[in-house]
Amino acid sequence: MLARVLLFATISLAAAGNCKDKVCTQGPHLLQTRSAVDQHQHEGLNTEQPEELLECDLSVVEMDFETGPDRQEVTCHAPGGDLELDLRGARGFKALTGDKATVRGYREGRRKLRVNSFEVRPGRGRGRGHGPKGPNSPSLLQSTGVRTAAVLMIRWLDAAGNLIPSAMDTAAERQSFAVGVNNSLYGDFDSSVRKTHASTWKECSYGQLELDFDVDGAANDLDQDISGEGADIFYADIPITCDTATDALCPSNYDAANSCTGTEYYGWPRYAFNLFAQTKPGFSRSNWQHWILIFPRDVINCNFIGLGNVGCSSSYCYSWIPTDYSAKHQDYTHELGHNLGMGHAGVEGGNQYADYSCAMGYCCSVRCYNAPHAYELGWMTPLMELTAANFVAPLTGVALRSMSLYEDPVSDVARLGGHGRKTRHGVTEVVGPVVFQKDGTISITTDWVATVTTYWIQLKTAHAYDKFMNSAWLNNVQIKKWNKGDYEGTWHMATLAAGQSWTSPDGEVTVTVDSIDTTSAMTAMLSLTRANLPTTTVAGGDCDVSSCSAGQCVVTGTSTDCCGNSMCEAGEDCTLNAIGLASFGSTSCPSDCASQTGGGAVCGNGVCEAGNGETCRTCPADCAGRRNGRRRNRFCCGDSRTACSDSRCSANSLSCTMSEVVTETSCCGDGVCTAGLESSGTCSIDC
């Protein structure tokens, strides 16, 4: 029997006065946990039933509540009905949305299977960015480019088909919630208020990930309330209790008034999509990667605060947010962060949501993700990635810039907000030129010891979306731990001011903050040392002149007329010899004589270089375009139908050229000073 199962993580938000045993220091928080198994008492196992073997597309759901213990559910959605999987005897079970598994076990009643063995297989689309590519790496479509999201707002019907009184049962209430959802997720109708989840993703990804809010180019259900609005927000009134015997739209029997399992919360969107198949010709839920369900929880038996798929399957994924949290911008960044495959951000030895520098921590202050999570998504390239191979001596004068400086030279304030990938009229939003800065972290992997740990160093300052976060987490150097593993949280290890040092618990790494400039350079100066440094017994290179004592050598100078001394000298050039190597005494020395390549098209320079193949599709930052809406209003600068002479291609400080930008190459030592690529400072032997 083929079973389909989806994997989820849930979010729990609690007001400051309701946290009880949980740590709450200001306002409502995300109280999200990922416990390995349920801790409640297990009813007796009926081994008289035959053992069953199921093939499943795997999933797990975790729920958190304002009060009371967590509840974990693993559900197998089979053609004959849903089965909850009891995994207390299945130690080591790990899976993400869309993964497949073979599970074997015994029935416990009609809707539960006690699993005693399993095999998990990764689903399609595993791996992204710098994240893990192994069998338990996150399963999603991509974390760069353009992602699509739609909202499904549901209200409850009784058995007679009448709306049940709730927080959203009137048209005015639904309109109010719909506007709040639109403003928090996609973009604000008031352009002077520009804090949105869509813009958070764009800023936090350094321009690498955008959210498209109008995929179908049509006036959807929100248009009923806001005339001319094209945001992909859909309305559906669905039964609170579903019976397949009396309602053909019911995907299965569910009872949200009295129960809250995967049968219920998966049943809601399934019912709505069955309804749309009849009322919305051509509708396909697979047109959107993210489906966000907004629902009133005041009349149903589900009292969780939030749910979010961990990773996306090859088609789509879900997040569930109740109406009373639907206007909280950071909830979307957190829940959809789970959709991208991220775990939580906690404090070592404390709560797993207590890292206020990261959107995967507590609700509800707006901020970006921390450095290891941004690296996990492929959004950052560390300034240094130190390992045993290259961390062979103490490092001083290391300049770490703020990871909050998302761009140069455009002001971060000028780019905050917006309506996802399009403006309110469907035109791609362009403000340029922009050069994104993505190197604001250092990683240190202690692969010289048996227990390997990766530490991350970051500095956040009050810029762009980080300006809204808790001030105690700004303008200081922070150490995180994340081992580039499976669906795994990050852990905050230390916060350092200027003049302070931190040594890792195993004594292998020491970080010292010499100074922090948060007024102009936005840079921390660091000194980094490690234990068990290798002993040097010889000079480092052919050209080094060194003095050695007690097994340690100090380079005291560099010989001249030597390949490897960082000087391009007479008889040397950038080429390799016949066997592809540069060796001492040869005329080829690429280590000293640089080869430079320049020119060519550059996406992000404000020029649509159509002659080099740039269009609004391949480089929307330079080439203006409108790809949705009425066909007569569509255009795409750089393609065959829109000439560069079109005035729309030179709007908003952009320009467009059909001339091909030629790529040039220089070779230091060849006797030619190549303009624009070489100078007396970079190649004195030629210039």
N, C-alpha and C positions, 0 to 999 in steps of 0.2 A: 504494500500500500504506500503510495507516494504522499508524503505529508509536507506541508509548507509551514515553516516557523519563522518568525521574525525576531530579531534581537533588539532589546531596548534598554536604555538607562533612564531613570526618572529623576525629576528634580523636586525637591521639597523646599518650600519657602515657609518661613514662620515669622510672625511678628515678634518684635523684641521681647514683649511681655509673655510670650507663650513658649519660649525655648526650653524651659525647665533644665534638663541635664545637658542640653546642647549649648555650645559656646555662642553667645550672641552679644555683640558689643555695640551695634548701632543698627537700628531699623530691622526690617525683614531680611532674612537670609536664605540662601540656598542650603538646605540641609539634606544633601544628596549622599547616599551611601551605596557601595557596591559590595555587600557581604557575600561570602562564598556560598553559604547555604542558609536555609531557614533554620531558626533555633527552636521552633515550637515542637511539642511532643509528637512523635510520629505514631499514627495508628498502625495496628498490626499488619504485617505483610501476608497477603493471601497467596501462598505458593501453590495452592491447589489449582489456581487458574493456569492455563497454558502460557508459557513464555512467548512474548510477541517480539517481532523484529520489524522496525519501522525505518524507512528511508525518509529523511526530513530535510527541508530547507530551514536551517536553524535560527532560533531567536530566544532572547531572555528579557524579562521585564522586571524592573525593580521599582517599588513604590515607597515614597516617604510621606509622612503625615505631620500635621502640626503637633500632635501628641501621639504617644503609643509607639510600638516597635515598627521597624521596617517590614515589608513583605516582599519576598522575591517570588516571581513566577516565571517558569519556562514553559512555553505553550507550543504544542505541535498542532498546527491547523491541518487536519486531515479531511479528505473529501466527505467522509461520513460524520464529521463533527470535530470539535477541538478537544485536544488532550493536554492537560497540564502534566509536565514532566517533573517528577520528584528526583532531584539530583543529589540527595544527601549521601548516597552510596557511590557517587560518580566523581571522585576526587580528581582535580586537575582539569575539569571541564571548562573550556574557553571557546567562545564563539562570538561572531559579530553578525550584523544584519546581512542576510543573503548567503551565509555559509551553509554548507550541507553536512549531514551527519547520518550515520547508521546508529540507531539506539536499540537496545535490547532490554526487556524488563517485563514486569507483571502488572496487570491491571489492579487498580485500587478504586473500586466503584466504576461509574460510567465515564468519568471525565479526567482520570488521573492514571499515569503510568509510572511505576517505581523503576527507575533505570539502574541497572547493575553493570552495564558495559556500554561503551560508545566509541565512535571514531568520528572526529570532526575533520571536514575537508573545506578549505577556503573557497568562497564563492568567487564569482567573476568580479573584476575590477579592483582586486586587492592591491594595496600599496600606492603611495603617492608622496610627492615632495621628497624630503629626506627621511621619511618615516620608514618603519620596518617593512621588508618585503617577504618575510617568512610566512609560515602557515597560519600564524595568528595575527598578522598585520591587518590594520583597518581596511574594511571593505567599503569603498565609495567610488564615485565616478571621477572626481578630480577636485583639487583644492586651489586651482588657478584657472584663469579664464572667466567664463560667465556661467553662473548657476541660476536656476530658475526656481521660483517659489510661488505657490498659490495658497490662499487661505480658504478654509471651509468653516463657516459659522453655522452652528446647528442649534435648533430649538426643539423642545420635546412635545410630542403629541400623545394624548391618552388613547384608550382603545376605541373611542368614538371618532378619533381624528381631530380633536380639539386641542388648541394650544394649552399646555399646562402652565399655570402662573409660575414665573421664575424671574431671575434677574434680567432676562432678555426676552420676555414674551411679547412686548409691545413693539410696534414698528419704530417708535421713537427711541426706545432703548437699544434695539438692534443697530439703528443708524449711529447712535452715539458710540457704541462699542466698535462698530466698523470703522468709524473715523479714527478712533483711538488706535486700533490695530494698524490701519494704514499709516498713520503718522509715526508710530513706533517702529514698524517693520520696514516699510518702503520709503516714506518721505512725508514731510509735513505740508499740508495745504498752505500754511503760512510760511513763505520762503525765508522770513526773518528768523524762524526757529528751525535750526538745521542740525538736529541730532537724530540720527536714524540708524537702525541696524545695518541697512544696505551700505550706508556711507562708512560705518564702523568697519565692515569687512574690507571695503576698498582701501581705507586709510591703514588699517592694521596689517593688510597684506602687502603694503607698499605698492599699491596699484595693480596687484596681480590677480585679485578676485573681485568680481562684480556680481551684483544680484539683479536679474532682469525681472521686473514686476509686471510687464505686459507682454506675455509671450504670444498670445493669440491675436493681438491687435484689435480685439473686439471690446464692445461695451458690455461688461459682465454685470453680475447682480448688484454691485455697488452703484452702478449707474442709476438704479432705481431711486437711490437716496441722494446721490451727488451727480447731477446731470453732466454727461460728457466725460465722466471718470472711467478710465480704462484699466485700472489696477485689477489684478486677477484675484478678486475676492468674491466667493460664491456663497449663496445662502441655501440652506436645506432645513426643512422641518421634518423630523423623523420620529418614529414611534419610540417611546421609552421602553416598551416591551415588544419584542418581535416574535411572531409565530409563523413559520413557513407554511403551515396548513391553511392559514387564512390570508396571508399577504405574500404574494409572489415576489415582491421586492426584497423580502427578508433573506439575507445571505445564510442565516442560521437562526436557531432559536436563542434569543438573548433576553435578559431581564435586568436593565440598568436600575430599575427601582429597588431591586433587592440583591443584586450581585454586581461584582466588579472584577471580571477576569478578562483575559484576552478576547474571549467570545464577545464581550460587551464592547470594549473600546476599539477593537478592530471592526466589529459589526457596524458601528456608526458610519465610518466613511464608506464601507462597502454598500450599505443601504443607500446612502446619498449618491454614490456612483451608479448604482442600478437605476435610481430615479432619474439622474441626468441622462442616462442612455435613452430614456423615453422623451425627456423634455428639452434636451439640448443636442440637436443633431450635429454629428461630427465630433462631439466631446470625447476626449481621451485623457484619462488621468496621467498617462505616461508622458504627456507633454511637459509636465513639471517634475523636477527632481525632488523638491521638498513640498510636502503637504502639511500645513499647520492647522490643527483643529482648535477652534475656539468654542467653548461650550459653557453653559451655566451649570454649576455643580451643586446648587442649593436644593435640587429636588431629586437627585439621583443618589445611588448608594456608593458612588466613587468619591471618596473624600481626599484623594491624593491631590498634590499641589501642582505637579507637572510631570510630563513624560517626554523622552526624546530618544529616537533611534540612535544607536551607537553605530556609525557608519551607514551607508546607503547600499541597498541592493543594486543590481544592474538596471533597475527601472526607477524606483522612487523610495522615499522614506518619510516617516511621520514624526511630528511633534504635537503634543497635546498641551494646551495652556488654558486654564479656566478663565472665565471673564474677569474675575477680580484681580488677575495678574496680567491681563492682556495688553495693558498700556505701559508695561515696564520694559523699556528698551533693552536692558541688559539680559532679561529673560530669553529673548530671541537669540542674542549673541551666545549665551550659554547653551541653550537647547540645540541650536543649529551647529554649535561647536561640537556637540556629541555626534550630530549627523556627519560631520567631517572626520569623526573617528577619535576625538580627543577625550582623555580622561579628565579627572578633576585636578585642582591646584590647591595643595594643602601645606601645612607646616609640619616639619619633621617632629615626631613625638607628640603631635597634637591633632587638631581637626583636619580632615582632608579637604575642607573648603576654605581654610583660613588664610590663604594667600590672596591678599587684597590687591596685589599687582596684576592679577590675571582674571579675565572674564570667566574662566572655568572655576573660580572660587565663589565666595559668598555673593549673593544678590545684595544691593541692587545698584551700586554706583557704577557708572559707565566707564569702561576702560578696555584696552586691548588685551590680547593674550600675553603670557610671559614668554621669555626667550626660548626655552626648550619646546614649548608648544608651537611657537611660530616657526622654529626650525623643523619640527615634526611635519608641518604642513608644506614645507618647501619654500616658505616665505623669507627666511633669513639665511645668509651665508656667513658663518662666524668669521670674525677678524682673524682668529687663530683657532685651530683644532689641534690641541696639544696631546701627544701620546708619548710612549717610551721612545719612539723613533726620532722625534724632533724636540722633545723637552729634555735636553741633555745637559743643561746648565741653567743657573738662576737667570731670570729675565727681569730687567729693570726698565723704567721709562716706558711702560706699555700704555698707550693712549686708547682708552675705551670710550667711544662716543655714545651718547644717549640713543637707545633704541626707539625713543619717542619722536625723533627727528625724521619724520617719514619722507620729507622731500626737500629739495633745494632747486631753485631759489624761491619758488612761490610760497607765500605765507600759508601756514597750516590753517589759519582761520578762514582764509578765502576758499578753502576746499572742503570744509566741514559740511556734512549733510548732503542734501540732494535726494533724488527719488530713485535710488537704484541706478541702473544703467541708463535709464531714459529720464528726460525731464517730464513734466506733467503733460507735454504735448507729443511725447514719443520720440524726441530727437536726442541722439546720443549727447550726453553732457561732456563737454571738453573745456578744460582750463589748462593752458600750457604756456610755454614748454615746461616739463617737469623732469627732474632727475631724482629718482628714488634712492634712498640710502638704506641698505639692508644688512650692514655688517656690525650692528651694535651688540654683539655678544662674543664671549670666548668660551670654548668648551675644553675641559681637561679630562681625559679618560685615563684612569690609572691601570693601564694594561701591563704594568711592570710588576703587579702583585697578583696573587691567586684570585682574590675577590675583586673583580673589576667594577668600578663605579665611574659614572660620568657626571662631572659637576659643570654648572653653567654660571657665568658671571654676567650680570646685566646692570644697567643704569637707566632708570626712567626719570624723565623730567616733565614739567607741566606744559606739554605741547600736544596739539591735535586731540585725539580722544582720551589720551592719558591725563589731560589736564583736569578731567572730572573725577579722578579716582581719589581714594583716601590719601590725604596729604602726608601721612606718616610713611607712606611707601614711595614717596617722590624724593628725588635729589640725594639718594644714597645708593651705594653699591650693594647688590643683593646676590647671594649664592643660592642656586637651585640644584636639585638632583633629579635626573631623569636618565634612564639607561637605554634610551632608544629601543624600547621593547614593545610588547604587545599593547592592547588597550590598557594603558598604565598612566596613573596620575603623576604629576610632578610634585616635588617637595621643597619647600623653602627651608634653607639651612641657616642663613645668617643675614643680618643687615649691618652694614659697615659705614661709619662716617669717616671723614678724613682723619688719618693718623691711627686707625684701628686695623687689626689683623685678625684673620680667622685661619685655623688649622683644621683640616678634615678629621672626623672622629678616629680614623685609622692612622693619623699622623703623616699621611703621604703627601698632602698638598697644603701649602700656606699661601694665602692671598693677603697682601698688605695694600691699603689704600693710602697713597702718598698725598694726594690732593684731589679735590673735586671742584670743577668750575661749572656752575649752573647759571652764569650771567652772560657769558659770551661764547666760549668754545663748547659748552655742554659736554665736557669730557672729564673722565676720571683718569688719573695717572696711577698705575698699578705696578707693584713688584710681585713676581710669582716665583715660588721655589717649590721643589719637590724633594722627598726623601729618596735614599738609595740611588743617588746620581751615579752614572757609570764612571769608572776610572779612566782617564785619558793618559795614555803612555806615549803617544806620538803626536806630532803636529797634525792639524786637521787637513791640510792640502799640500799639493806639490809646491806651491808658491809661498807657503808660510815659513817664516823664520821664528823659531820658538825657543823658550827656555823651560826646562822641565825640572821639577823637584818633588820628591815624595810621591811619585806616580801621577802628579798633576802637571799638565803642560800649559804654559801661557804663551800665546802668540805675541811676539814682540815686534814683528814687522813683516813686510811682504817684499819678495824679490821682484826685480824688474825683468822685462823681456821674458815673461813666463805666462803661458796660457793658464788662467785661473786666478789672476791677481786683480780682476775687475777693471783692467785697463786695456783698451783696444790699441795695440801697438803696431808698429811697422811690420809687415809680413803676416798680420793676422786679419781675418775677416769673419763674416757671420756664417760662412758655409760649412758643411760637414765634409769629411774626406770620403774617399771612394767606398769605404765600408760603413759609412754612416756614423763615424765617431770623430770627435775632436781630441787630439792627444798632444802632449807636450812636444814642442819642437815643430809642429806642423804649421802650415799657413792658415789652417781653419781653426777658429776658436769662438764658437757661438756663445760660450759662457761669458766672454769678455766683450764681444762685438755683437751688439743687439741687432735684430731684424724687426722692423716695425711695419705694421699694416694699418692703413688709414683710409679715410674716405668711405664711400659706399653709403647706402641708406641706413639711417638710424631712427628707429621708432621712439618717439618721445621728444624729438627736437623741434616740434611745432611745424614741420614742413612735410606735407604729404608728397613723398617722392614716388609719384606714380610711375615714372620711368623705370624704377627698380621693383615695381610690383606691389607697392603699398596701396591699400584700399581701406575703406571704412571697416571692412571685415578683418583684415590682417593687422591693421594699426589704427584703431579708433581714436587713439590719443592725438594723432596728427591729421587724420582724414575724416572730415565731418560726414554724417550720413543719417538717414532716417530709413529704417528697414521694416517698420511696422506701420499700422494705420492704413489710411486710404492709399490705394496703389498710385494714384496720380500725384500724391505728395511725397512719395518715396524717392530717395536719391542716395547715391553712394560715391563720394569723391574717390577718384583713382580707378574706378572700373570703366568699362568700355562705353557705358551710357552717360556718364557724367564727366564732362570735360573740366580741366583745371580752370578754364575761364569762367566757369559757373561761380557767381558771386558767393554762393553758400560755402564754397570750398575755401574762401579766404576770410570768412567771418571769425569772430572771437580770437583775433590775433594769430590765426593760422595762415599758411600759404600753401600753394600747390604747384608742382612742377612736373612736366612730362619728360624733362631731360634726365638721362641716366647719370647718376652720381658714380663716378669711376673710382674703383678701389686701387690704391697705390701701395707698393711695397718698397721699403728701403733696406739696405744692407751695409751696416757700418764696416768700413775697411775696404769698400769697393772703389774708393776714390771719387764717388759722386755724393754731393751734399743734397739730399732729397728735401725740397722745400716742404715745410709743414710737418715733416716727420723727424728730421734731424736738425741739430743745431750744434754750436760750438760746445754747449754744455753737455749734450748727450753723445756726440760723436766728433770730438775735436780733430781726429785724424782725417776726416773727410771735410769738415767745415772750418 
